Amino acid sequence: GDPLAAYGGILAVNVPVDDAIAKRLVAEGTFLEVLVAPSYSESALETLRTRWNSLRILAVGEKEASSARKLDHRSVPGGLLVQDRDTMTPTPARWQHAAGPAPTAEQLDSAAFLEVVCKACLSNAVVVGGRDGRVPRVFGVGGGQVDRLNSCRIAVAKAGELARGGVAVSDAFFPFGDGPQVLIDAGVTMIVHPGGSKRDDETFEHCRRSGVTCMTTGTRHFRH
């Protein structure tokens, strides 16, 4: 999702790595330092080791969903904050169509994937993405900012021309219409956010005026 930071990275895969996956990972222009997956085939290991002799290859095994940690802990002065983990999965069927054209099935599929990415980013998070062939992918991420407007600017700057025709997902509502306008100006065709701002109508109006689809999820992530 970031061509400037794609080198020397850590890649986690949630399926066993076979030879076909390994050959895709070692394609020209990639450089990984750590690879994490449930398991690896012998041919995959050979492919990976031939490409990089310094690659750290970690096999973590299959994880039982029921054994996953259910609480998050954060230290605060004088105590400890315990809260439920954000394990919610996207449910596009429950989203509200707030403005613009009706969403396509491909847009909703991309948005569901991008919401999973967005909730893992530091707030104020905005993720721009879309289709890469048959599958959704991330084009640009803006997060960890003190305002949502600059997160929008960063996300579209990272996405570049890929933003045109793409989908933008925000981890919380837009307090003003300026952030959505940045996304619209970059060519995004659908904006997804939780809704709930006193100025939601500003966002909806920007989308209606520009022919951009706007969906509200009713779920605020906002990870600090």
N, C-alpha and C positions, 0 to 999 in steps of 0.2 A: 504493500500500500504506500510505499514511499521510496522512490528511486534513488534518493540521496542517502537513505539509511538502510539499504537492502544488503549491504556487504558486511561480512563478519557477524551475521546475525544468528539468532537462535530460532529454530523452527520446531514446532510441536505438531505431531500428526496423531490423529485419533483412531487410525486404523493400522493394522500391520503393514510394514513396508515390504513390498515385493520388488522384483527386478524392474518392472515397468515404472513404478514410482521412483525408484532409485535413479533410473536413467533420466527421468524428468528433472530430478533434483540436481544432478551433476551437469546439466546443460551449460553451454558456454554462457558466461556472463553472471553466473551465480557463485557465491562464496559463503559457505556456512561454517561456523565454528562449533555449534552444538546442535545435535539432532535428537529429538525425544519422540519415542513411539512405543506402542505396546510391545511390538516384537519385530524381527527382521528375518527375511529368508537368507539362506547362505549366499545365494547369488547377489542379493541386494547388498549384503555386507561387503562382498568382494568389489562390487561396482563403486560403492562409497569410499572404501579404503584405497582403491586405485586412484581415485580423483583427489582425495585429500588425506595425507598421512597424519595430519594434526586434528582431524575432525573428532570431537568427543561424541560418541554414539551411546545413547542411554536407552535401555529397554526397561520400561516401568511396569509391564504386565497389564492385564485387563483389570479395570477397576469396577467394583460393584457400586452401582448408583446409590444403594442404601447406606453404604459406608462413607459416603462423601461428608465432609465437614459441613454442619448446618448453621454454625454460628461464626460471626466475625468478632474479633477482639481488637479494640483500639485503646491505647493508654491515654489518659488525660491527667492533668495535674491533680493529685490526690485521689485518683481512683482508676477505674477501668470501665470502658464502654463496651457492652456486649449487645450485639444486634444480629438479627437474622441475615444470613447471606442472601444476596440478590440472585436467586436461582430461577427466576421467572423466565419462561420461554415465550417468544413472540407468538401472538395469536391474531394474525391479520383479519380473520373472519369477524373478530369483535371490534376492530377499529372502526372509527366513524369517518365517513366521507364528508369533509367539511367545506371543500371548495374545489373548483376546477373540474376538468374531465374525470370521468370514472376511471379508477386505476385498472391497469391491465394485470393479468395473472403474472407476467414476468416482472412487472414493477413490484408487486406485492411480495413475490418470492425474493427479489433482491433486497427489498426493505427489511424483510424478516431476518435475513442473514446480517445485514448492516446494523440492525438493532442489537444483535448479540455482540458485535464488535464494539458498538458505541457504548454499551453499558460497562465494558471492561476498561474504557478510557477514562482518564481523569477529567472531571468537570471543569469548565463548561464544555461538553464534548459535542462535536458535530462531525459526522462521517459522511463522505460522498463516495458513491460507488455505482455499480451497474453490472451489466452483463459482459462477460468475456467468453464469447462463444455460447456454450450451453449453461455455464455456471456463473453465479454472481461473484464479484470480487471488489476489493476496496481500491479506490482511486486516490483518496486523500483524507487525512485525519487532522482535525484541529481540536486540541484539548488542553487541559491544565491551565486555562486562562482565567483571568478575573472577570471577564465579560464574554458574552456569547457572540457579540459582533466580531471580535477578533478571531474567535474560533472558526466562524464562517469564512473569514478572509483567508485564514491559514489552510483550511480544508480545500477551498477552491484553488488556491495557489499551488498546493501539492498536486491536485488532480489535473490542473492545466486544461488542455483541450478535452480530456476525457470527461470533464464535468458536463460538457454539452450533451444533453439527452440522458443524464444520469439521475440518480436518486439521492436525496440528502436526508439523513436521520439525526435528530437531536435528542440528547438524553433528558432534557427538560424543556419546558415551554419557552417561547420567545417573548421577552418582556416588552419588546418594541418591534416594529416592522422593518427596522434597518437590516438586521441579520438575514431574514428571508429575502430581502431585496438583493443583497449581495449574492445569494445562492441563485436567484432568478436571473440576475445579470450574467452569471457565469454559464447559464444554459441548462440548469437543473430543471427537470420536467415533473418531479414529484418531491414534496417535502413532507416528512413524517415527524411528528412531535407529540408529547403527551397532551398538550392543551391545558387550559386552566388559568391562563394569564388574563388579567383584566383587559388586556389589549389584544386578545386573540383575534378580534375582528380586523385589526390592522393587518395581521398576517394573512387572514382569509381574503381580505380585499386585494392585497398585493397579488395573491395567487389567482383570484378571479380575473383581475385586470390583465394578467399576463398569460392566462390559459394554462396555469400550472396546477397540477393536482395537489391537494393538501389533505392529509389524513391525520387524525388524532388517535392516540393509543390509550390514553387514560392511565398510563403507567410511567411514573417518573423514576429515573435511575439515579443520576447525580452522584457519582462515586468520588469520594474525597480520599 
